[in-house]
Amino acid sequence: MVATSVTVVAPDSVRTWYRAFANPDEPVLFVGEEPGHVQAIVDAVLGKEDPTCVRLFSSHQSLARDREVAARLAAAGLSVRVQSETAMRAGLDKAYARHLLAMHGVPLSPWGIGRPTGRDIGALLRKARNSTQSQGIAWARPDDSWGDDVYWEQYVAGTEYSVVVYREAGATTILPPVWKGDTRRDLLPPWKRLRLCPPPPAPTGVLEDLVDIARTVADAIDAWGFAEVEFVAAPQCPTMVLEVNPRICGTMRIAAMAARVSIFDGRQLPGDMRHHEATAYAGELPYQGPAILEADVIATSRITCRASSPGRVRELLEAYGGAAHWPEAW
């Protein structure tokens, strides 16, 4: 009997472009993000031809559900890889994640739980502990309530980055950092802005810090599979972690295109290379046109273009109707 490895993918947003980064011979199931349907997913996996190994790639909404799916598949005798219990908790509770990262010496933006005292309320953000995609984020106000479901974080003026990691068996593969522009007082989230990979030139040591800290974060939360570490780098300050997202994330595609890595192909990840440099340039903007799936242009709710030069990336994005304020050094 030939062993069959089945990949289970939760986020529907990945369905359109998954095959561009996967082994076409590996079976895949797209199961959506609803919290129920556990047994239906189990039955669908077991219905594949002689399944023996399963990889479950979760979304924020499916982290807890997928661990239950994994437990039932393991009970049926399959070898299952899924996000860890610790990483699941870190993904669903940003305050827990911050406590955990602080214990491992990870530099964090100043924050706290409960009503902030002795601080300028106008410089603080109020965030939901179970937020995702910038939901539940607002400027703090004097009359806000500060229950257990929220925390405060000091706003840091600087440049935002994301680093996507893949961790398995204690070994972490790191994709090239993604530049997301400067923090904004209008709180426009990065997924609605221009993103670039590799980043424009940064102050000495910043990009190296991103890689080193991302590896520490992946170990601290005991990540399996993909995780995104979000950073802010400010002048005269250490590079600080804002959040960790142990799941399929929005910056995976642009980083994979820039590094030319088939991130869903089990023959490439995990792999021997622990730090992938960008071998091409890639840019990404919000997009509302028809879906596109080509070698160097992929478009869903965002359009991602790859080329051998920054100028060509800009030409491609502008050709599809994208407009943005481009950094001078990229």
C-alpha positions as CSV (number, residue, x, y, z in Angstrom):
1,M,0.0,0.0,0.0
2,V,1.3,3.5,-0.9
3,A,1.1,6.0,1.8
4,T,-1.1,9.0,1.0
5,S,-0.5,12.4,2.6
6,V,-3.7,14.5,2.7
7,T,-3.5,18.3,3.2
8,V,-6.6,19.9,4.8
9,V,-6.9,23.7,4.3
10,A,-9.4,25.8,6.2
11,P,-9.3,29.3,4.8
12,D,-11.5,29.6,1.7
13,S,-9.4,32.5,0.6
14,V,-6.6,30.2,-0.3
15,R,-8.6,27.9,-2.6
16,T,-8.0,30.1,-5.7
17,W,-4.2,30.2,-5.5
18,Y,-3.3,27.1,-3.5
19,R,-2.3,25.1,-6.5
20,A,0.3,27.6,-7.6
21,F,2.4,26.6,-4.5
22,A,1.5,22.9,-4.1
23,N,2.6,19.5,-5.3
24,P,-0.2,18.6,-7.8
25,D,0.1,14.9,-6.8
26,E,-0.8,15.6,-3.1
27,P,-4.5,15.3,-2.3
28,V,-6.0,18.4,-0.7
29,L,-9.4,19.1,1.0
30,F,-10.8,22.6,1.4
31,V,-13.0,22.5,4.4
32,G,-13.9,26.1,5.2
33,E,-13.8,27.8,8.6
34,E,-17.0,27.0,10.3
35,P,-16.5,25.8,13.9
36,G,-18.7,22.7,13.4
37,H,-18.6,20.0,10.8
38,V,-15.8,18.1,12.7
39,Q,-17.0,14.7,12.0
40,A,-17.8,15.6,8.4
41,I,-14.2,16.7,7.9
42,V,-12.9,13.5,9.5
43,D,-15.1,11.4,7.2
44,A,-13.9,13.3,4.2
45,V,-10.3,12.7,5.1
46,L,-10.9,9.0,5.8
47,G,-12.7,8.7,2.5
48,K,-9.5,9.5,0.6
49,E,-7.6,6.6,-0.9
50,D,-5.5,4.9,1.9
51,P,-4.8,8.1,3.9
52,T,-1.9,7.7,6.4
53,C,-0.7,11.2,7.0
54,V,-2.6,14.5,7.4
55,R,-1.5,18.1,7.5
56,L,-4.1,20.6,8.8
57,F,-3.6,24.3,7.9
58,S,-5.8,26.4,10.0
59,S,-7.4,29.9,9.9
60,H,-7.9,32.0,12.9
61,Q,-11.5,30.8,13.2
62,S,-10.7,27.1,12.8
63,L,-7.7,26.8,15.2
64,A,-9.7,25.1,18.0
65,R,-11.9,23.1,15.6
66,D,-8.9,21.7,13.7
67,R,-7.3,20.4,16.8
68,E,-10.5,18.4,17.5
69,V,-10.4,17.1,13.9
70,A,-6.8,16.1,14.4
71,A,-7.6,14.2,17.7
72,R,-10.3,12.1,15.9
73,L,-8.0,11.4,13.0
74,A,-5.2,10.3,15.3
75,A,-7.6,8.0,17.1
76,A,-8.4,6.4,13.7
77,G,-4.7,5.6,13.4
78,L,-3.5,8.4,11.1
79,S,-0.3,10.5,11.6
80,V,-1.5,14.0,12.0
81,R,0.2,17.4,12.1
82,V,-1.7,20.4,13.4
83,Q,-1.0,23.6,15.2
84,S,0.0,23.0,18.8
85,E,-2.1,23.7,21.8
86,T,0.2,26.5,22.9
87,A,0.2,28.1,19.5
88,M,-3.6,27.8,19.3
89,R,-4.0,29.7,22.7
90,A,-1.5,32.3,21.5
91,G,-3.5,32.8,18.3
92,L,-6.8,33.1,20.1
93,D,-5.7,35.3,23.0
94,K,-3.3,38.1,22.1
95,A,-2.7,38.9,25.8
96,Y,-1.7,35.3,26.5
97,A,0.7,35.4,23.5
98,R,2.3,38.6,24.9
99,H,2.8,37.1,28.3
100,L,4.4,34.0,26.7
101,L,6.7,36.0,24.5
102,A,7.8,38.3,27.3
103,M,8.8,35.2,29.3
104,H,11.1,34.3,26.3
105,G,12.7,37.8,26.2
106,V,10.9,38.9,23.0
107,P,10.8,42.7,22.7
108,L,7.2,43.9,22.7
109,S,5.4,47.2,22.2
110,P,4.4,48.6,25.7
111,W,1.0,47.1,26.7
112,G,-1.1,46.1,29.7
113,I,-4.5,44.7,30.9
114,G,-7.0,46.7,32.8
115,R,-7.5,50.5,32.9
116,P,-4.3,52.2,32.0
117,T,-3.0,54.6,34.7
118,G,-0.2,57.1,34.5
119,R,-0.2,57.1,30.7
120,D,-1.3,59.4,28.0
121,I,-4.6,57.9,26.9
122,G,-4.3,59.6,23.5
123,A,-1.3,57.5,22.7
124,L,-2.9,54.1,23.5
125,L,-4.8,51.6,21.3
126,R,-7.6,49.5,22.7
127,K,-7.5,46.0,21.3
128,A,-9.7,42.9,21.5
129,R,-7.8,39.9,22.9
130,N,-9.3,37.6,20.2
131,S,-8.9,40.0,17.3
132,T,-7.9,39.1,13.7
133,Q,-7.3,41.1,10.6
134,S,-7.2,44.4,12.6
135,Q,-10.7,43.9,13.9
136,G,-11.5,45.2,17.4
137,I,-8.7,47.9,17.3
138,A,-9.5,51.6,18.2
139,W,-7.9,54.5,19.8
140,A,-8.4,54.4,23.6
141,R,-10.8,56.9,25.1
142,P,-11.2,58.1,28.7
143,D,-14.7,56.6,29.1
144,D,-13.7,53.1,27.7
145,S,-14.4,50.0,29.7
146,W,-11.5,47.7,30.3
147,G,-12.8,44.3,30.8
148,D,-10.9,41.0,30.5
149,D,-11.7,40.8,26.8
150,V,-9.5,43.7,25.9
151,Y,-6.0,45.1,26.5
152,W,-4.2,48.4,25.8
153,E,-1.1,48.9,23.6
154,Q,1.0,52.0,23.2
155,Y,0.9,53.3,19.6
156,V,4.4,53.2,18.1
157,A,5.3,55.4,15.1
158,G,7.5,53.3,12.9
159,T,7.6,50.9,10.0
160,E,5.6,47.7,10.0
161,Y,6.9,44.3,8.8
162,S,5.7,40.7,8.8
163,V,7.8,37.5,8.7
164,V,6.3,34.2,7.8
165,V,7.8,31.1,9.3
166,Y,7.3,27.4,8.8
167,R,8.2,25.2,11.8
168,E,8.2,21.5,12.1
169,A,10.1,19.1,14.3
170,G,11.8,22.0,16.0
171,A,13.3,23.4,12.8
172,T,12.1,26.8,11.5
173,T,12.2,27.9,7.9
174,I,11.9,31.6,7.5
175,L,10.6,33.4,4.4
176,P,11.9,36.9,3.5
177,P,10.4,39.8,5.5
178,V,7.5,41.7,4.0
179,W,7.4,45.5,4.3
180,K,3.9,46.9,5.1
181,G,4.7,50.7,5.3
182,D,4.5,53.1,8.2
183,T,2.1,52.8,11.1
184,R,-0.9,55.1,10.5
185,R,-2.9,57.1,12.9
186,D,-6.0,56.5,10.8
187,L,-5.4,52.8,11.7
188,L,-5.9,51.7,8.1
189,P,-4.8,48.0,8.3
190,P,-1.8,46.7,6.4
191,W,-3.9,44.4,4.2
192,K,-5.5,47.5,2.7
193,R,-2.2,49.1,1.9
194,L,0.8,48.4,-0.4
195,R,3.1,45.5,0.7
196,L,6.5,44.8,-0.7
197,C,9.0,41.9,-0.6
198,P,11.9,42.2,-0.2
199,P,11.7,45.3,2.0
200,P,13.2,48.6,1.0
201,P,16.5,49.3,2.6
202,A,16.2,49.5,6.4
203,P,18.4,50.8,9.2
204,T,21.4,48.6,10.0
205,G,20.4,45.5,11.9
206,V,16.6,45.7,11.5
207,L,16.1,43.0,8.9
208,E,18.5,40.7,10.8
209,D,16.5,41.3,14.0
210,L,13.3,40.4,12.2
211,V,14.7,37.0,11.2
212,D,16.2,36.2,14.6
213,I,13.2,37.3,16.6
214,A,10.8,35.4,14.3
215,R,12.7,32.2,15.1
216,T,12.5,32.9,18.8
217,V,8.7,33.5,18.6
218,A,8.1,30.3,16.7
219,D,9.9,28.3,19.3
220,A,8.2,30.2,22.2
221,I,4.7,29.3,21.0
222,D,5.7,25.8,19.9
223,A,4.4,26.5,16.4
224,W,3.7,23.8,13.9
225,G,3.4,24.8,10.2
226,F,2.9,28.4,9.3
227,A,2.9,31.4,11.6
228,E,3.2,35.1,10.9
229,V,5.1,37.4,13.2
230,E,4.1,41.1,13.0
231,F,6.7,43.8,13.9
232,V,7.2,47.5,14.2
233,A,10.6,49.1,13.8
234,A,11.0,52.6,15.2
235,P,14.0,55.0,15.3
236,Q,16.1,54.7,18.4
237,C,14.0,51.7,19.6
238,P,14.4,48.0,19.4
239,T,12.5,46.1,16.8
240,M,9.3,45.1,18.6
241,V,6.7,42.4,18.0
242,L,3.1,43.5,17.7
243,E,1.3,40.1,17.2
244,V,1.8,36.5,16.2
245,N,-0.6,34.7,14.0
246,P,-0.1,30.9,14.1
247,R,-2.1,30.1,11.0
248,I,-2.5,30.7,7.2
249,C,-1.8,34.4,6.9
250,G,-2.2,37.2,4.3
251,T,1.6,37.8,3.7
252,M,2.4,34.2,2.8
253,R,1.7,34.7,-0.9
254,I,3.9,37.7,-1.5
255,A,6.8,36.2,0.5
256,A,6.5,32.9,-1.3
257,M,6.4,34.6,-4.7
258,A,9.5,36.7,-3.9
259,A,11.4,33.7,-2.6
260,R,10.1,31.3,-5.3
261,V,9.1,28.7,-2.7
262,S,6.2,26.3,-3.2
263,I,5.0,26.8,0.4
264,F,2.3,24.1,0.3
265,D,4.5,21.4,-1.3
266,G,5.5,18.9,1.3
267,R,8.8,18.3,-0.7
268,Q,9.9,21.9,-0.1
269,L,8.6,22.6,3.4
270,P,10.0,21.5,5.7
271,G,13.4,21.6,4.0
272,D,17.1,22.0,4.6
273,M,17.2,25.8,3.9
274,R,16.3,27.6,7.1
275,H,16.3,31.2,5.7
276,H,15.0,31.9,2.2
277,E,16.2,35.1,0.6
278,A,14.1,36.9,-1.9
279,T,15.2,36.0,-5.5
280,A,12.7,38.3,-7.2
281,Y,10.7,41.4,-6.3
282,A,7.0,41.2,-5.4
283,G,4.4,43.8,-4.7
284,E,0.8,43.6,-3.5
285,L,-2.3,45.9,-3.4
286,P,-6.0,45.5,-2.7
287,Y,-7.9,44.4,-5.8
288,Q,-11.5,44.2,-7.0
289,G,-11.2,42.7,-10.5
290,P,-11.6,39.2,-11.8
291,A,-9.5,36.4,-10.4
292,I,-6.1,35.9,-12.0
293,L,-3.8,32.9,-11.6
294,E,-0.6,33.2,-13.6
295,A,3.1,32.5,-12.9
296,D,3.9,36.2,-11.9
297,V,0.4,37.6,-11.3
298,I,-2.1,36.3,-8.8
299,A,-5.2,38.2,-7.9
300,T,-8.0,37.5,-5.5
301,S,-9.1,40.2,-3.0
302,R,-5.4,41.4,-3.4
303,I,-3.3,41.4,-6.5
304,T,0.3,40.2,-6.1
305,C,2.8,40.8,-8.9
306,R,6.4,39.4,-9.3
307,A,9.2,40.6,-11.5
308,S,13.0,40.8,-11.7
309,S,13.0,44.5,-10.9
310,P,11.0,46.9,-8.6
311,G,10.1,49.0,-11.6
312,R,8.5,46.1,-13.4
313,V,6.5,45.2,-10.3
314,R,5.2,48.7,-10.2
315,E,4.3,48.6,-13.9
316,L,2.3,45.4,-13.4
317,L,0.4,46.7,-10.4
318,E,-0.5,49.9,-12.2
319,A,-1.5,48.0,-15.3
320,Y,-4.2,46.2,-13.3
321,G,-5.5,49.5,-11.8
322,G,-3.4,49.7,-8.7
323,A,-2.2,53.0,-7.3
324,A,-0.1,53.5,-4.2
325,H,2.5,55.8,-2.6
326,W,5.8,53.9,-3.4
327,P,8.8,54.2,-1.1
328,E,11.6,56.1,-2.9
329,A,14.2,53.4,-2.2
330,W,12.4,50.4,-3.7
